[in-house]
C-alpha cells in the first residue's frame, strides 16, 4: 500500500496496488502545471482511495484529460484521463507519495517539448511524444 498527500495534508490518498508504470512528462502542459516536468506513477484507477476530495479542484486541460490539484496549497496531484473505458488508470505525482516508494522513473515522454533550460542525461529511454 502506498500513501501520500498534498503539501498541506488536506488531500490524502492511498493506493492498494503496484504502480503500472512511472514516467517524467516534459510536455508544455505538464511543465506549465508543475513548474518543471511531471514525474508520475500510473496506477489502476480502482486501487485509489482519496480523503479530502472536497479540497481537490479538477481542471480539464484538454478534451482527453483533467488535472487535479489541492485548493488549499496548490499541489499538483492527479492526471486523470476522461475516457474511463479506454483508460483504467490514473496518474499521481510521484512527489506526493510518502517515502519510501521503492520505485524509479522508467522513461521520459514528450521530450520534444521539454524546456530549453535543462538536459536529460540519466540514460532512461526518451520518447518524443
N, C-alpha and C positions, 0 to 999 in steps of 0.2 A: 504494500500500500504506500502510495506517495501522498504527501500532503504539502500544502503551500498556502500562500496568502498574498494579498496586495501589500504595499508598503505600510499602510496604517492598520491593517488587520481587520478592516470592516468586511472584506470579502475573503472567505476561506474556502478551500476546496480539498477534496481527496480524490485519488484515482486508484481504483481497485484492480487494475490490470497493468501488464507491462506496456511500455511505450511501443508503438508501431514503428516509428522512425523519428529521427531528430535531424534538423537542418538549420542552416542560417540563411534567411531570405534577405537578399540585397535589393529587392525591387523598390522603385520610387515610393510606393505607398507605405511599405514597411519601414523604410528609412524615415519618412516624414512622421509616421505614427510613433516610433520609438526614439527617434533622435540619432539612430545609427543603423543597425540591422536587427532583424528579429531572429533570435535563436529560440527555437520552439520544439516541442515534442508533440507529435501526432498521437492521439490516444483514442481508444474505442469510445464513442460518444456515450454509450450506456454504462461506462465504468466511472463516469464523473459525477460527483456529488458536490453541490455548492451550498454554502451557508452565507447569508448576507447578500443574496441575489438582488435585494431591493437597492443595493448600492452599485449595481452594475448598470451602466448605460451602454446600449448597443448602437453602433454607428454602421450603417450599411454603406460600405465603401465602394461597392460595385454591384452589378446585377447578380454576382455569384457568391458574395461573402459579406459577413458582418464582423465587426471587431468589437470586443467588449473591454471596457475599462472601468476602474473604480471612480465613482463620482466624488468620493471624499479626498483621495490623494492623487488621482490621475494615473495610477499604474496601468500600463498596457498589459492585459491578461490573456484574452481569448481571441482566437482567429477561427471563425465558425462558418463553414460552407452552408449556403442556404438550401441546397438540394440534398435533403436528408436521406433520400432513397439512393442516390448515386454515391454519397459520401457518408459512411457510417462512422466517421471520425470527426474529431475537432482538435484544435491545437491549443496548447497552453505555453506561454512564455517560460522558457527554462529558468530564467532568473527569479520567477515567482515561487519555484519549488523550494521547500526546505531541504537542506543538505542532510545526508548525502543522497544524491540522485543515482550514483553508480552508473552514469551514462556518459557518453561523449558525443559530440557532433559527428554526423555521418557524411554530410556533404554541404556544399554551398549551392544555392539556387538563385536564379535571376542575376547572375554576376554581370551580365551585360549592362545592367542598370546601377551597378554599385557606385558609391561615392568616389570622387576622384582624389579624396584626401587620405586614402588608406590602401594598403596592398593586402592581398590574401596569399599567404605563403606558408600555410600549415600543412600542405601536402594532401589535403582532402580533395575528393572529386569536386569539380566545379561544372555546373550546368548553366548555359547562357539564359535559359528560361526555367 
